[in-house]
Amino acid sequence: MTRGAHIAFVAGSRWTPSTPRPSRPGEPKLPPGIRAEYSPRYYAAFVYDPDGNNVEAVHHD
């Protein structure tokens, strides 16, 4: 089984902490926010899934 993979999904809009979250397993890695190290338009949140993979939801304004 692969561990340590980075999997990204495009989000249709910005996801904010006030948005209701689905009940999913996963340990937060980085909370939602602008990732200026990538781009000033890069808004993303990251979690680790139960297998240790880095899962990202990203939106570009």
N, CA, C and O of each residue as an XYZ file, in Angstrom:
244
protein
N       0.839     -1.173      0.000
C       0.000      0.000      0.000
C       0.889      1.243      0.000
O       1.908      1.289      0.689
N       0.499      2.231     -0.765
C       1.243      3.485     -0.835
C       0.974      4.328      0.401
O      -0.170      4.469      0.834
N       2.024      4.880      0.957
C       1.909      5.811      2.085
C       2.734      7.039      1.743
O       3.730      6.952      1.025
N       2.316      8.166      2.257
C       3.062      9.396      2.038
C       2.776     10.062      0.705
O       3.502     10.974      0.308
N       1.732      9.628      0.000
C       1.365     10.256     -1.270
C       0.719     11.613     -1.007
O       0.199     11.855      0.082
N       0.753     12.493     -1.999
C       0.080     13.789     -1.929
C      -0.999     13.772     -2.999
O      -0.705     13.691     -4.192
N      -2.252     13.850     -2.562
C      -3.406     13.786     -3.452
C      -4.152     15.107     -3.335
O      -4.492     15.527     -2.229
N      -4.413     15.776     -4.471
C      -5.096     17.071     -4.448
C      -6.383     17.002     -5.258
O      -6.448     16.354     -6.303
N      -7.408     17.689     -4.749
C      -8.687     17.807     -5.429
C      -8.998     19.283     -5.602
O      -8.741     20.081     -4.701
N      -9.550     19.655     -6.751
C      -9.949     21.039     -6.989
C     -11.303     21.265     -6.325
O     -12.240     20.491     -6.524
N     -11.394     22.329     -5.537
C     -12.645     22.706     -4.879
C     -13.342     23.771     -5.722
O     -12.676     24.615     -6.321
N     -14.663     23.742     -5.775
C     -15.419     24.702     -6.564
C     -15.443     26.096     -5.972
O     -15.714     27.067     -6.678
N     -15.161     26.205     -4.684
C     -15.120     27.503     -4.017
C     -14.214     27.383     -2.799
O     -13.775     26.292     -2.433
N     -13.945     28.526     -2.183
C     -13.125     28.497     -0.964
C     -13.869     27.771      0.135
O     -15.071     27.955      0.327
N     -13.136     26.949      0.846
C     -13.685     26.243      1.995
C     -13.164     26.968      3.219
O     -11.957     27.173      3.347
N     -14.041     27.356      4.113
C     -13.619     28.087      5.299
C     -13.924     27.278      6.546
O     -14.760     26.374      6.510
N     -13.254     27.593      7.652
C     -13.526     26.862      8.894
C     -14.975     26.942      9.338
O     -15.438     26.060     10.063
N     -15.714     27.980      8.924
C     -17.110     28.098      9.336
C     -18.035     27.225      8.488
O     -19.203     27.053      8.838
N     -17.536     26.672      7.381
C     -18.332     25.780      6.546
C     -18.508     24.456      7.273
O     -17.536     23.918      7.805
N     -19.734     23.912      7.311
C     -19.897     22.606      7.965
C     -18.984     21.566      7.326
O     -18.900     21.469      6.101
N     -18.319     20.810      8.145
C     -17.389     19.792      7.659
C     -18.069     18.434      7.638
O     -18.812     18.096      8.560
N     -17.820     17.653      6.595
C     -18.350     16.287      6.614
C     -17.642     15.465      7.671
O     -16.497     15.753      8.019
N     -18.303     14.456      8.179
C     -17.679     13.570      9.165
C     -16.771     12.599      8.432
O     -17.243     11.623      7.849
N     -15.492     12.858      8.457
C     -14.505     12.027      7.773
C     -13.316     11.828      8.695
O     -12.941     12.730      9.444
N     -12.730     10.650      8.636
C     -11.496     10.476      9.399
C     -10.393     11.292      8.763
O     -10.411     11.523      7.554
N      -9.462     11.718      9.533
C      -8.332     12.458      8.991
C      -7.782     13.409     10.021
O      -8.531     14.057     10.753
N      -6.512     13.486     10.072
C      -5.833     14.365     11.008
C      -5.466     15.653     10.278
O      -4.800     15.589      9.245
N      -5.879     16.829     10.780
C      -5.538     18.073     10.097
C      -4.026     18.259      9.984
O      -3.281     17.999     10.929
N      -3.594     18.709      8.824
C      -2.189     19.043      8.610
C      -2.049     20.556      8.579
O      -1.274     21.123      9.349
N      -2.789     21.211      7.700
C      -2.806     22.671      7.613
C      -4.249     23.124      7.472
O      -4.983     22.577      6.649
N      -4.679     24.115      8.257
C      -6.051     24.604      8.150
C      -6.249     25.346      6.830
O      -5.272     25.679      6.160
N      -7.505     25.609      6.445
C      -7.763     26.346      5.215
C      -7.109     27.716      5.242
O      -7.106     28.392      6.271
N      -6.557     28.121      4.110
C      -5.961     29.446      4.020
C      -5.191     29.639      2.724
O      -4.980     28.701      1.956
N      -4.778     30.879      2.502
C      -3.950     31.231      1.349
C      -2.578     30.601      1.527
O      -1.997     30.671      2.610
N      -2.069     29.999      0.491
C      -0.717     29.416      0.482
C       0.142     30.258     -0.450
O       0.383     29.893     -1.601
N       0.601     31.401      0.076
C       1.362     32.367     -0.721
C       2.653     31.779     -1.275
O       3.176     32.277     -2.272
N       3.179     30.723     -0.641
C       4.397     30.104     -1.159
C       4.163     29.463     -2.527
O       5.112     29.230     -3.275
N       2.893     29.176     -2.856
C       2.552     28.635     -4.174
C       2.072     29.745     -5.099
O       2.517     29.845     -6.243
N       1.151     30.589     -4.595
C       0.577     31.686     -5.377
C      -0.315     32.495     -4.445
O      -0.878     31.930     -3.507
N      -0.462     33.808     -4.671
C      -1.381     34.583     -3.836
C      -2.849     34.204     -4.069
O      -3.725     34.630     -3.317
N      -3.118     33.411     -5.099
C      -4.479     32.976     -5.417
C      -4.730     31.525     -5.006
O      -5.791     30.978     -5.305
N      -3.775     30.899     -4.329
C      -3.844     29.477     -3.981
C      -4.428     29.338     -2.583
O      -3.774     29.688     -1.601
N      -5.652     28.830     -2.484
C      -6.350     28.648     -1.206
C      -6.547     27.155     -1.006
O      -7.162     26.493     -1.843
N      -6.034     26.619      0.089
C      -6.076     25.168      0.264
C      -6.167     24.767      1.728
O      -5.854     25.543      2.631
N      -6.604     23.536      1.931
C      -6.605     22.889      3.242
C      -6.015     21.499      3.049
O      -6.195     20.884      1.998
N      -5.314     21.006      4.059
C      -4.632     19.717      3.979
C      -4.991     18.862      5.189
O      -5.074     19.366      6.309
N      -5.202     17.575      4.962
C      -5.377     16.609      6.051
C      -4.572     15.363      5.713
O      -4.279     15.092      4.549
N      -4.221     14.611      6.748
C      -3.642     13.285      6.552
C      -4.778     12.279      6.632
O      -5.587     12.330      7.558
N      -4.847     11.368      5.671
C      -5.860     10.324      5.756
C      -5.367      9.228      6.704
O      -4.215      9.268      7.137
N      -6.212      8.254      7.032
C      -5.802      7.214      7.988
C      -4.570      6.412      7.562
O      -3.914      5.794      8.400
N      -4.251      6.420      6.260
C      -3.069      5.703      5.774
C      -1.819      6.575      5.722
O      -0.765      6.118      5.279
N      -1.925      7.838      6.174
C      -0.766      8.717      6.201
C      -0.529      9.500      4.929
O       0.520     10.125      4.776
N      -1.497      9.480      4.000
C      -1.367     10.262      2.779
C      -1.817     11.697      3.022
O      -2.712     11.939      3.831
N      -1.207     12.637      2.334
C      -1.532     14.054      2.430
C      -2.617     14.353      1.397
O      -2.370     14.272      0.194
N      -3.823     14.700      1.868
C      -4.945     14.985      0.978
C      -5.222     16.481      1.039
O      -5.342     17.060      2.119
N      -5.321     17.098     -0.138
C      -5.455     18.554     -0.246
C      -6.712     18.903     -1.023
O      -7.023     18.272     -2.033
N      -7.435     19.916     -0.548
C      -8.514     20.544     -1.312
C      -8.014     21.935     -1.664
O      -7.618     22.692     -0.778
N      -8.026     22.282     -2.950
C      -7.453     23.554     -3.396
C      -8.428     24.302     -4.292
O      -9.153     23.707     -5.089
N      -8.427     25.626     -4.138
C      -9.238     26.512     -4.981
C      -8.360     27.671     -5.415
O      -7.621     28.240     -4.611
N      -8.447     28.018     -6.693
C      -7.717     29.172     -7.229
C      -8.723     30.272     -7.517
O      -9.667     30.062     -8.279
N      -8.533     31.450     -6.915
C      -9.431     32.587     -7.191
C      -9.084     33.209     -8.516
O      -9.721     34.178     -8.929
